[in-house]
Amino acid sequence: MNKETRQERRERRQRKKREKMPQHGKSLARVYRDAILKRLRGKPK
């Protein structure tokens, strides 16, 4: 029977969390960019 240490379990969880990140980062970048563009376009001179 293969017993995992707490550290090994923790590392596996962290790795899963990191794999999810990039997708989230891209959509977040788009949200920021849209907000900036909207602000620039919305200002009459």
N, C-alpha and C positions, 0 to 999 in steps of 0.2 A: 504494500500500500504506500503510495507516494504522498507524503505529507508536505504541504507547502508552508513556508514560513510566512509570517505576517508581512514581512518586507516584500516577498515575491508576489503575494496577492495584491499588495498596494501598488507595486510597479505595473502589474497587469492592468489594474484599474486606471492608473494614470495614462498608460499607453492608449487605452480605449478613448479616454477623454481627449487626448491630443489628436487622435485620428479624426474626431468629429470637428475639431476646430476650424480647419481651412475653409470649409463650406460656409460656416458662420461668418468668418472674417470677410469673405468676398461680399456677401449680402450686406454686411454692415458697412463696408466701404462704399457700396452703391448708395446706401441710404445717406451717408454723409455727403457724397458727391452731389446727389440730387438736391439735398438741402442747400448746399452752397450755390449751385446753379440757379435754383429757384430764387434765392436771395439776390443774386446778381441781376437776373432778368427782371425781377419785380420792382427794381428801383428806377423811377423816372428821374431824368436829370433836369 
